[in-house]
Amino acid sequence: MDHCHVETDSEDELPSNWEERVSANGFIHYVNVEKNQIQLNHPRTNKMKRVPVELPYNWKKTVDADNKVIYINELENRETKTDPRLAFSQEFANDKLRQRFDSSTKAVSILYGKNLTGQVALVTGASSGIGYETARSLSNFGCEIIFACRNEKVTNEKMKALEVENSRAKLNFIQVDLTNLKSCKEFCDKVKLQYQHINYLILNAGVFGLPYYLTSDGLETTFQVCHLSHFYITQQLSSLLNENSRVVIVSSESHRFASLPALPLTKEILNPPPAKYWSMLQYNNIKLCNILFAMELAKKWQSRGISVFALHPGNLVSTNLSRHWWFYKVIFAAVKSFTKNLEQAASTTIYCSIADELKGLSGLYFNNCYICQPSKLSLNENLATELWNLSDEIINEILQKT
Ligand SMILES: NC(=O)c1ccc[n+]([C@@H]2O[C@H](COP(=O)([O-])OP(=O)(O)OC[C@H]3O[C@@H](n4cnc5c(N)ncnc54)[C@H](OP(=O)(O)O)[C@@H]3O)[C@@H](O)[C@H]2O)c1
């Protein structure tokens, strides 16, 4: 085969007499039809590739009258003899993670060619901004979405809009108010009644720049909404997660400006009184907690094969996050044309949820759809353990009172 004539300069062009085929488990193999020779390596580049195990959404495999395999795109009503998964092949020989996407990548580019039928994503805060775009993108590729949101009216409107876009969308609103642990408990009980398994637990909901405000459980709101309730929900839903599940936690690059002391961490630091509260600093601290939680959870659930990732979606992305102060609204609006749009802002969440190359990995932080080194403090294992223990203690105290 070394002597085969190469007709074009395309790297992946096959020499004559060679055909590319896909096995049932998604590995591409190359067949020399003249010599009846089969191999996994590309005959010219020596690369090994695989494709998604499932056919892309809307595609069906069948056989024609001559017993030849054909692929039908049910949406576009067209058929082909070429396996449509071949358009989405990925190299796998290299055990290092390659950067395939960047800051401009849209969620749809990551999902292209995927079929998420039969899979379930639970997205907190899916009624607005990045969470909504995450739910929308996954749903458009067949994934069932649990909208874990508090505002029924707004969520129903958003779900209707998605159903107009995709009449086959599977969407389910289950109400949760993250300022209240009892609501979180009831929410988890309902989820467990309706579902046996969750593939993607996407902890996205958040608040930013709030005036000091206590929740009905008596905690500072940013701490409870962005960290504690998500921590609690994750544990409550543990039985629905297995080695095919990923927990994806939306943090922020602002974690780098956190001021949590390395140790000892106290309840007062996490849940400060009004005199010690500055909304920006509290947000940064709690976004650090998101990464610390991800790291500790990854460690605790390593033996279960569950992947846990934290991520930054983008800077000053125009969403409702700035709603709590006119000044933030002005800033977010002023920079809108220079920052990621929603489709780009959802892409790192989507990447962490579905990228095949992340299988078997856990305890990582991502930015722009690629691994990123988080702050030194977020890798402090003692701090992560301390946060876990304090979060448990605070939850137990609240539950005992109610
Ligand atoms: N936008 C950015 O530039 C940026 C940058 C870095 C990180 N992030 C992170 O990205 C995530 C998504 O934020 P976003 O920008 O998309 O903001 P957003 O548009 O304000 O969305 C936040 C979502 O969280 C929900 N939420 C807030 N409080 C809740 C509660 N008590 N119970 C249940 N749901 C609650 C909101 O629901 P309601 O509408 O009912 O309040 C909304 O659906 C957040 O974790 C944020 O920290 C955003």
The ligand as an ORCA input file, in Angstrom:
! r2SCAN-3c Opt
* xyz 0 1
  N     -23.398     35.784     32.504
  C     -22.107     35.723     32.758
  O     -21.322     36.549     32.275
  C     -21.541     34.651     33.633
  C     -20.143     34.627     33.820
  C     -19.601     33.653     34.633
  C     -20.434     32.714     35.234
  N     -21.782     32.776     35.041
  C     -22.619     31.769     35.711
  O     -23.488     31.210     34.774
  C     -24.644     30.700     35.441
  C     -25.906     31.104     34.681
  O     -26.045     32.503     34.771
  P     -26.708     33.409     33.634
  O     -25.682     34.391     33.241
  O     -27.355     32.584     32.606
  O     -27.792     34.207     34.517
  P     -29.398     34.297     34.468
  O     -29.871     34.604     33.090
  O     -29.760     35.253     35.557
  O     -29.861     32.829     34.851
  C     -29.781     32.392     36.193
  C     -30.786     31.294     36.400
  O     -30.701     30.899     37.781
  C     -32.039     30.833     38.294
  N     -32.142     31.085     39.725
  C     -31.715     32.138     40.432
  N     -32.123     32.027     41.710
  C     -32.822     30.868     41.796
  C     -33.505     30.208     42.843
  N     -33.574     30.724     44.075
  N     -34.116     29.053     42.574
  C     -34.104     28.509     41.344
  N     -33.492     29.093     40.307
  C     -32.842     30.266     40.540
  C     -32.758     31.952     37.554
  O     -34.157     31.763     37.690
  P     -35.113     33.058     37.885
  O     -35.103     33.759     36.581
  O     -36.416     32.474     38.303
  O     -34.478     33.878     38.969
  C     -32.232     31.739     36.150
  O     -32.936     30.741     35.502
  C     -24.563     31.241     36.871
  O     -24.106     30.226     37.731
  C     -23.529     32.327     36.781
  O     -22.849     32.531     38.000
  C     -22.345     33.711     34.243
*
